[in-house]
Amino acid sequence: MQPRWLIASTCVISRVNRVFLATSGIFAALIMFVILQDVVHRYVLNDPSSWVLDICSFMLVYAFFLALAPTLEAGGHVSVDLFNQMLPRRFQGGIFILGGLLTLFFGVVLFTTLLSETLEAFADDNIFPASTIAMKMKYIWMIGPIGAAQFILTTLALLSSRLYQRQGR
Amino acid sequence: MEAFAGFAIFVIALLAFLATGIPVAVATGLIGVIGTYLFVSPYAVSQIAIIAFSTTSYFILTVVPLFILMGEALAVTGIGRDLFRAAQLWLQRFPGSLAVGTIFACTGFSAVCGSSPVTAATIGAMAVPEMVHHGYDRRLALGVTAAGGTLGILIPPSIAMILYGVITETSIGDLFIAGILPGIMIAALLSLTVVLLVLARPHIAPRQRKTIIWPERFRALGAVFPVLVLSFLVLGSIYFGVATPTEAGAVGAAGALAIAAFAKKLTPAVIATILGNTARTTAMFLLLLIGGLFSAFMLTRLGVPQGMANALIGLDLPPWLIVILINLLLMVLGMFMDPMSVLVIIVPVFFPAILAMGYDPVWFGVLVTINIEIAAISPPVGFNLFVLKSVVPDANLSEVISGSLLFIVPLAAGILLLILFPQIALFLPGLVK
């Protein structure tokens, strides 16, 4: 039986993931609409928009980092479960936990490096070089550590649920 | 030899990490982190963040969610069913007409969808039950659909080619154009395999006796007309240089959504599913790319790809034999990894050798793509095998595997033909230039 705090926090993490996924999907749709309007402006009205390239790149950064954790939660990042299945059943749970810890380690490395880059962007307060719109880097990069932090929390939620499942048996 | 040892250690470490069930992207990323920390510099680990930011803000990659969105939107329209019906009616006289029709339907769907599992799932969900209903051998029905689904990553637009283009800095437009003729060739080889199989063992695909009138055929063609127009718009605009792949992707995605709306399939729940799937697949794809690029960064800093290139060229072997050996390695790895992972792991290592031997990067891209098509149907971890098992409820995995194995032969024959006649891939890009 999982403790209440774990159920509640897992529930919150899942909800955040749903919001993140929906927002990421909206960004994907926005990329389509922005490029579509540029196609119309460029080929029909002969008036291309110079900002499209930059704005779509920024939206892709948001779309990716927001969907990072929900994809992990849904098992959407491709993995190979063949080797795990070949192991005796009693080892499979242990291997899953090892895998969870490795994913956690990766998430922590990703988070700390992204955070360091983002803090640097905040300190420098620079705008993107060679960009047609004066967008400050910090406003785009800041989604990186947020997405990575959610990735860590999702890994922790999956891992602790599994640990309690094992204890329950 | 050091380079080979380095590569061998990399593959062993990768397999060890994969054995824990972690995502492939996490495994390649971790190897990059550990390798960089131990052998390059602890400070260089921060490169993973730089790669993550630069990859996700790379404008070319906005094409990824667009083509995924296009495929996801079309998958809900029922166009797969219409394509299958049209192909079935037009090819009725062929031996194994339903199976050949399945390949043609996959070919048509591949022209608007860049994903192999989505193609296999969309066509397979109705083609397999239909074939089984008409007395087709279950293994043939499942095998032909799994193999036909692989066309999704060869016939443009192709997610695998975008990945290859980004890793090797090869023009994605050229890759798309180069994939057209090999895609048609592979579809023809798969169809030929079906016809020969059915001629040898007629009981596996009973001939259809129903008389079909011509107006019925044209009506069926009318149902797939919007998709034909959409694929022509997307591929034609890239081919004739009217639009960039990104612009074509946006028009394609909007067109697909319009077709879905016209077919009255776009409920709020369906839109949420389409956008959710698009976001998830995009994240999966980009994380795979980031992990692959970071491990490639580490290998490059250690001189592994360059060392491999020098060692391979130094071998007293003709270049074509080296290409075949690389292909064999791809096939073996494809048995244990999904197609995209094979691509991000192998291409950065062998690409310098391919360039050094004077081969065309576009040609190699098509070759690698056909090879990872084999990976998609190679047991034990062929993606399409599992996709089919999940969309055809009563299918069992051993039937899917035994049915698919035979179709590795035409795909391998396609690779050989492409090695012998590179112009199959290079003819159309050459025309455009």
Chai-1 contact restraints between the chains, C-beta under 6 A:
chainA,res_idxA,chainB,res_idxB,connection_type,confidence,min_distance_angstrom,max_distance_angstrom,comment,restraint_id
A,L21,B,G276,contact,1.0,0.0,6.0,A-B,restraint_1
A,L21,B,A279,contact,1.0,0.0,6.0,A-B,restraint_2
A,S24,B,A279,contact,1.0,0.0,6.0,A-B,restraint_3
A,G25,B,L275,contact,1.0,0.0,6.0,A-B,restraint_4
A,G25,B,G276,contact,1.0,0.0,6.0,A-B,restraint_5
A,G25,B,A279,contact,1.0,0.0,6.0,A-B,restraint_6
A,A28,B,P65,contact,1.0,0.0,6.0,A-B,restraint_7
A,A28,B,L69,contact,1.0,0.0,6.0,A-B,restraint_8
A,A28,B,T278,contact,1.0,0.0,6.0,A-B,restraint_9
A,A28,B,A279,contact,1.0,0.0,6.0,A-B,restraint_10
A,A29,B,L275,contact,1.0,0.0,6.0,A-B,restraint_11
A,I31,B,T62,contact,1.0,0.0,6.0,A-B,restraint_12
A,M32,B,L66,contact,1.0,0.0,6.0,A-B,restraint_13
A,M32,B,A250,contact,1.0,0.0,6.0,A-B,restraint_14
A,M32,B,A253,contact,1.0,0.0,6.0,A-B,restraint_15
A,I35,B,A250,contact,1.0,0.0,6.0,A-B,restraint_16
A,L36,B,A250,contact,1.0,0.0,6.0,A-B,restraint_17
A,L36,B,A254,contact,1.0,0.0,6.0,A-B,restraint_18
A,V39,B,E247,contact,1.0,0.0,6.0,A-B,restraint_19
A,L53,B,F59,contact,1.0,0.0,6.0,A-B,restraint_20
A,C56,B,T62,contact,1.0,0.0,6.0,A-B,restraint_21
A,S57,B,S57,contact,1.0,0.0,6.0,A-B,restraint_22
A,S57,B,F59,contact,1.0,0.0,6.0,A-B,restraint_23
A,L60,B,T56,contact,1.0,0.0,6.0,A-B,restraint_24
A,L60,B,T62,contact,1.0,0.0,6.0,A-B,restraint_25
A,V61,B,T56,contact,1.0,0.0,6.0,A-B,restraint_26
A,V61,B,S57,contact,1.0,0.0,6.0,A-B,restraint_27
A,F64,B,T56,contact,1.0,0.0,6.0,A-B,restraint_28
A,F64,B,A283,contact,1.0,0.0,6.0,A-B,restraint_29
A,F64,B,L286,contact,1.0,0.0,6.0,A-B,restraint_30
A,A67,B,A279,contact,1.0,0.0,6.0,A-B,restraint_31
A,A67,B,R280,contact,1.0,0.0,6.0,A-B,restraint_32
A,A67,B,A283,contact,1.0,0.0,6.0,A-B,restraint_33
A,L68,B,A283,contact,1.0,0.0,6.0,A-B,restraint_34
A,T71,B,R280,contact,1.0,0.0,6.0,A-B,restraint_35
A,T71,B,A283,contact,1.0,0.0,6.0,A-B,restraint_36
A,T71,B,M284,contact,1.0,0.0,6.0,A-B,restraint_37
A,G76,B,R280,contact,1.0,0.0,6.0,A-B,restraint_38
A,G76,B,M284,contact,1.0,0.0,6.0,A-B,restraint_39
A,H77,B,P23,contact,1.0,0.0,6.0,A-B,restraint_40
A,H77,B,A25,contact,1.0,0.0,6.0,A-B,restraint_41
A,H77,B,M284,contact,1.0,0.0,6.0,A-B,restraint_42
A,V78,B,V24,contact,1.0,0.0,6.0,A-B,restraint_43
A,V78,B,D338,contact,1.0,0.0,6.0,A-B,restraint_44
A,S79,B,G21,contact,1.0,0.0,6.0,A-B,restraint_45
A,S79,B,P23,contact,1.0,0.0,6.0,A-B,restraint_46
A,V80,B,L18,contact,1.0,0.0,6.0,A-B,restraint_47
A,V80,B,V381,contact,1.0,0.0,6.0,A-B,restraint_48
A,D81,B,G21,contact,1.0,0.0,6.0,A-B,restraint_49
A,L82,B,P380,contact,1.0,0.0,6.0,A-B,restraint_50
A,L82,B,V381,contact,1.0,0.0,6.0,A-B,restraint_51
A,F83,B,A19,contact,1.0,0.0,6.0,A-B,restraint_52
A,N84,B,G21,contact,1.0,0.0,6.0,A-B,restraint_53
A,I95,B,T20,contact,1.0,0.0,6.0,A-B,restraint_54
A,L98,B,T20,contact,1.0,0.0,6.0,A-B,restraint_55
A,G99,B,T20,contact,1.0,0.0,6.0,A-B,restraint_56
A,G99,B,G21,contact,1.0,0.0,6.0,A-B,restraint_57
A,G99,B,I22,contact,1.0,0.0,6.0,A-B,restraint_58
A,L102,B,T20,contact,1.0,0.0,6.0,A-B,restraint_59
A,L102,B,I22,contact,1.0,0.0,6.0,A-B,restraint_60
A,T103,B,I22,contact,1.0,0.0,6.0,A-B,restraint_61
A,T103,B,V26,contact,1.0,0.0,6.0,A-B,restraint_62
A,F106,B,V26,contact,1.0,0.0,6.0,A-B,restraint_63
A,F106,B,G29,contact,1.0,0.0,6.0,A-B,restraint_64
A,F106,B,L30,contact,1.0,0.0,6.0,A-B,restraint_65
A,V109,B,V33,contact,1.0,0.0,6.0,A-B,restraint_66
A,T113,B,S46,contact,1.0,0.0,6.0,A-B,restraint_67
A,T113,B,I48,contact,1.0,0.0,6.0,A-B,restraint_68
A,T113,B,A49,contact,1.0,0.0,6.0,A-B,restraint_69
A,L114,B,A49,contact,1.0,0.0,6.0,A-B,restraint_70
A,E117,B,A49,contact,1.0,0.0,6.0,A-B,restraint_71
